[in-house]
Amino acid sequence: MDALIRRLLHPWILRIALLVMLAGTSHAIHLMIQINEVNAEMDAPEQIVLKEDSSPELIFARAHWLESREPLEAIRLYGSILERSPPELMARIRYNLGSLYLKDAAKIWKKNGLSEYIRINTLLGAAKDNLRESLSLDPSNWQARFNLEYAERITPPPKERPKNDFQGNKGSVFATLPTIPGGGP
């Protein structure tokens, strides 16, 4: 037992253990500095400069800030991080996308009425798809549930096709079959 303790307390084993702890501590400090830098950028989303290797969370913060200022740019940024986001962030992205499409559809409908029927239906369809996806990822999101219900309620009814008012006169079968000569045998 004493020999084992003497071996464990050998100076070079203690030095190695000290170096491992020092390396772990320096790595943890480096990670904390990086996290603090990202948090500082998130505090001022208007000053975020996005790069190709920017984290999805940083891009989300920038897109969220742009929603009321430049909605199309926000939609583009959300779309750029859809595939590489963790599930909890994906649910929030889908909710925000659905809400943006819904706001745009409601604004167009209030401004122009059903004269832009196709555009309104397209936006509402995209809104409903994104909100359903958000709810499948996070069923407890009541705001997504409310917005989905609202989108369902404001969806305009399908357009009626114009009726075929053909008033042709079918006097005989021969009038509709041009290859058979008229008359009998």
N, C-alpha and C positions, 0 to 999 in steps of 0.2 A: 504494500500500500504506500509506504513512504517512497519507494522507488518510482511509483507512478506519479505521485505528487511532484517529486523532484524533476521528472521528465516534463510534466506539464508546465512547470514553472521555469523551465530552461529559458535563458535569455532570448534565444532566437525565436522560440515559439511565441513568447510574449511580444516580441517586435513584430512578427507577422500578424498576430491578432490585432495589435495596435494599428498597423498599416491598413488592414481590412476595415476596421472601424472608421479610420480617418477617410478612406476612400468612400465608404457608404455615407458618411456625414457630408462630405463635399458634394457628392451626387445629389443628396437631398436638398442641400442649400442651392445648388444649380437649378433644380426643379422648382423650388420655391421662388427663385428670382424670375424664371420664365412665367410662372403662374401670375406673379405680381405684375409683370409687363402686360400680359393679356388682359388682366383685370383693369389695369389703368387705361388700356385702349377701349375696353367695353364701357368705361365710364364716360367716354367722349366719342360716341359712335359716328359723329359727323366728321371726325378727324381720322377715322380708320382708313388706312391705305391697304387695300387688299393685294395679296400676292398669290401666285399659283399654289404655294404650300400653306396658305392661311388655314387655320382650323375651321371646321364647320360652325363651331360656336361663335367665332369672330365674324364669319360671313353672315350668320343668322342675326347677330346684333346689328350689323350694318343694314341688312335687308329690312329688319323690323323698323329701324329708324327711317328708312326711305319710303315706307308704306304710304304715308300721307303726303310725301313730297313728290316722289317719282314712282308711282305704283308699277309701271312696266319694268323699271330697273329692279325693283324689289322682287317681282315675279321671276325675272331672269336669275337673280342671285339665289333665290330659294330653289329654283330648278337645278342650279349648278351643284348644290350640296345634297340633293335628294338621295343619291345612291351611296354616299359615303358617310351618312349620319347614323348615330346610334338610334335605336327604336324610340326612346323617350323624346329625343329632339325631332325625329321624323314625324311623330304625332303632332308636335307643335307646328312644324313646317306645313304639313298637310292642312291643319286648321287655318293657319294664316293665309295659305293659298286659296282655300275655299272661301274664306271671308273676303279676300280681295276680289275674287270673281263675282261673288254675290253683291258686294257694294257696287261694282261696275255695272252689273246687270240691272240692279234697282235704279241706279242713277240714269241709265239710258232709258229705261221704261218710263220713269217720271218725266224725263225731258222730251222724249219723242213718241211715247206711246208704243203701240204695236206696229208702227211703221218699220221698225227694225226687228221684226219678229225673229228672223233667223239668228241674228247676232245675240239677242236676248236669250233665246233658247240654248245657244251654244255656250254662252257664259254660265247660265244656270246649270247646264249639264256638267261643265267642268267643276263648278262649285259643289254640286251634289257628290260627284265622284271623290273629290278631295276630302270633303267632310265625312263621307262614309269611311274612307281609308283612315282618317284621323280617329274616328270612333272605333274602328277595328283594332287600332293600336292602343288606344286609351279609352275604354268604354265609360270611364267616370267623367269625361269631359262634357259637362252640361252645356257649356257654351256652344260646342260643336253640335250637340243634339238640337239646341234651340235654332241655330242657324240652318241646319238641315231641314228642320220642320218649316222654317220661314221660306227656304228655297222651294220646298215642295208646294207650299201654299201660293206663292206668287208665280209659279210656272204657268204661262198662258196656255189655254186650251189649244189643241191642235187646230190648224187652219182647215177650214172646210174646202173641199175641192169644188170647183164650179160644176154645176149640174149639166149634164148633157141634154140639151133641149132640142135634139134633132126631131123634126116634125115630118120626116119623109113619108111618102105614100108608097106602100107596097101593094101594088095592084095585082101582081101575079108572081109566081115563082120564077117565071122566065125573065122578069125584069131584073132579078138579082143574079141570074146565071147567064152571063153574056155568051157563052160558047154554045148553048143549046138554042136552036132556032125556035122562034115563036110559032104557035099554031099546033094543030094536032096531026095525027096520021092521015 
